[in-house]
């Protein structure tokens, strides 16, 4: 999900070049670790040249990790949460509502990347 967020409005080449350092800075996007990031953690990342230093996106990654953990607990698994959402259109609307920086194409890519059935690209 974080990769999708970074790619919004930024060249995929920039995201690709910075991805290894970004993964390292975010502890491979372990939701439990990322959810514990503080304002001080964001400040540290704002000075870290390995990552794309967009404060709103950095804060959103932390917020999204927290929300993911809440949904995981509520549904006894994040996969179960996704299973509960129904068809693609319903799922897309729910993802938009629950998570920051998740537009239509980003949500489609995220769902595809986690093994969900998505419509063909020209049918969105």
N, C-alpha and C positions, 0 to 999 in steps of 0.2 A: 504494500500500500504506500509506503514512504517513497519508493521510486516513482510511482505514478504521481505523487504529490510534487516531487521535485521537477518532474518533466513538464508540469503545467506552466506554460509561458517561458520555458527555458529550452535551449537547444539540447536535443538528446545526446549530441556529441559531448557537450559540457558535462551532463549528468553521467554519461558513460566514463569519461575521463576521471571524474571525481568519485565514482562509485566505490572503489576499494577503500579509500580513505574514509568515506562517509559510513560505510558498513563498520569499519573499525571504531570510528568515533561514537557510533550508536550501538556498540557491543552486539553486532550482527542483528540488530533490531529485536533483541530479546524484550518482549513487551513488559515484563516485570521490571527489568532494569531501566528501560526508557521511561516508564511511568513514574519512576522515582526521581527523574531529573527535576532540578529546581531552577529558579531564576538564575542562580549562580552558574548552573550547568549550561544554560542557554548563553549566558555571557561568555563563558569559556568557548563554546562553539562559534560564537560570533567572531572570535579571534583565530579560529582554526582554519587555515588555508586548505585543508583537506576536504572541507565541506562547502556546499553552496550556502553562503551566509545571508540567508533571507530570514530575518527574525520571525516573521509571521509563520513561515513554513516550518521552521525549527520548533516553535511553540506548538503548532498544530500536530506535529509528529508526536510530541509528548501527550497532548490532549487525546489524540486518536488512540495511542497505546493505552491510556487510562480507560477510555470508553470500550476498547476491545476487551480488556480484562473484566470490566463490569458485565458486558454481554456474555462473555465466556462463563462467568460465574452464574449469571441469571439463567442461562440456557444449558448449563452443564456441558459446555463445549462451544467454541466459536463455530465449528462446522454445523452443530445443531441449530445455532442461531441462523446461519445462512439457509439451512434446510427449511426453516420455518417461514421463510419470506415469500415463497410461491414462485410465480413466473418471473421472467427477466425484468419486465417493466416494474413490477412491485418491488423486486429486489433493488433495482436501480434507484427508485425513489427513496427507499429506506436507507440505503448507503449514503445518498446525498444528505439525508436528514441527520444521520448519526455521526458522520465523519467529515472533517474539513478538507477542502481542496480535492474533492472527489466529484469531478464533472462527469458528463455522459461517457466520453471516450475513455477517460481514466478508469471509471467504474467498470466499463466493459473489459478493459485490459486486466484490471485487478481480478475480476471474477474469472476470466479465462485463465489467468496465471495460477489460480488456486483450484483449477479443475472444474469450474462450473460451466454449464452449457450456456453459451451466448449466441445470439443470432448472428448470421453472416454480416460482415461489415457493412455491406450496402443496404441492409434491411433495418438499420438503426434509425 
